[in-house]
């Protein structure tokens, strides 16, 4: 896990599709108008401004980036194989 510098960096990683977490391993998912927090069977949906107000000073972590991004060539190969 990589510790991110601040809230803005966490949002940038989320926009790229990275897996971002809070200190307690709560997963954060960003959509166009809201943020979804997932923690061991519980889900909480917040507006982006509410999320910023509550968590702007939190510590954010990202999984190793090598595992986050999908290789387009492998993705095309997989779906070509699956749909034959």
C-alpha positions as CSV (number, residue, x, y, z in Angstrom):
1,X,0.0,0.0,0.0
2,X,1.2,3.5,-0.9
3,X,0.4,6.4,1.4
4,X,-1.0,9.3,-0.6
5,X,-0.1,12.9,0.1
6,X,-3.5,14.4,0.6
7,X,-7.2,14.6,-0.2
8,X,-6.6,16.0,-3.7
9,X,-4.1,13.3,-4.6
10,X,-6.7,10.7,-3.4
11,X,-9.4,12.2,-5.6
12,X,-7.0,12.2,-8.6
13,X,-6.2,8.5,-8.1
14,X,-9.9,7.7,-7.7
15,X,-10.7,9.5,-11.0
16,X,-8.1,7.2,-12.7
17,X,-9.9,4.2,-11.3
18,X,-7.3,3.3,-8.6
19,X,-8.3,1.4,-5.5
20,X,-8.1,4.0,-2.7
21,X,-8.7,3.3,1.0
22,X,-8.9,5.1,4.3
23,X,-6.6,4.2,7.2
24,X,-9.1,1.6,8.5
25,X,-9.2,-0.2,5.1
26,X,-12.5,1.4,4.2
27,X,-12.7,1.3,0.4
28,X,-13.6,4.5,-1.4
29,X,-15.4,4.6,-4.8
30,X,-16.0,7.8,-6.6
31,X,-18.9,8.4,-9.0
32,X,-20.0,11.6,-10.8
33,X,-22.0,13.0,-7.9
34,X,-21.2,11.0,-4.9
35,X,-18.7,8.9,-2.9
36,X,-19.4,5.3,-1.7
37,X,-17.5,4.1,1.4
38,X,-17.4,0.3,1.8
39,X,-16.3,-1.3,5.0
40,X,-16.9,-5.0,5.9
41,X,-20.5,-5.4,4.8
42,X,-21.5,-1.7,5.3
43,X,-22.0,0.9,2.6
44,X,-22.3,4.6,3.1
45,X,-23.1,7.0,0.3
46,X,-22.1,10.7,0.7
47,X,-22.2,13.7,-1.6
48,X,-18.7,14.8,-2.8
49,X,-18.8,18.0,-0.7
50,X,-19.9,16.1,2.4
51,X,-17.1,13.6,1.8
52,X,-14.6,16.4,1.5
53,X,-15.8,18.1,4.7
54,X,-15.6,14.9,6.7
55,X,-12.4,13.3,5.3
56,X,-10.3,16.1,3.8
57,X,-7.7,15.7,6.6
58,X,-7.7,11.9,6.6
59,X,-4.9,9.6,5.5
60,X,-5.5,7.9,2.2
61,X,-3.8,4.8,0.8
62,X,-3.6,3.2,-2.7
63,X,-2.9,-0.3,-3.6
64,X,0.3,-0.9,-5.7
65,X,-0.4,0.9,-9.0
66,X,1.0,-2.0,-11.0
67,X,-2.1,-4.0,-10.0
68,X,-4.5,-1.2,-10.5
69,X,-4.5,-0.4,-14.2
70,X,-5.7,-2.9,-16.9
71,X,-3.5,-3.7,-19.8
72,X,-5.6,-2.9,-22.9
73,X,-4.0,-5.6,-25.0
74,X,-4.6,-8.3,-22.5
75,X,-8.2,-7.0,-22.0
76,X,-8.9,-7.2,-25.8
77,X,-7.3,-10.7,-25.9
78,X,-9.4,-11.9,-23.0
79,X,-12.7,-10.7,-24.5
80,X,-11.9,-11.9,-28.0
81,X,-11.3,-15.4,-26.5
82,X,-14.4,-15.3,-24.3
83,X,-16.7,-14.4,-27.2
84,X,-15.6,-17.0,-29.8
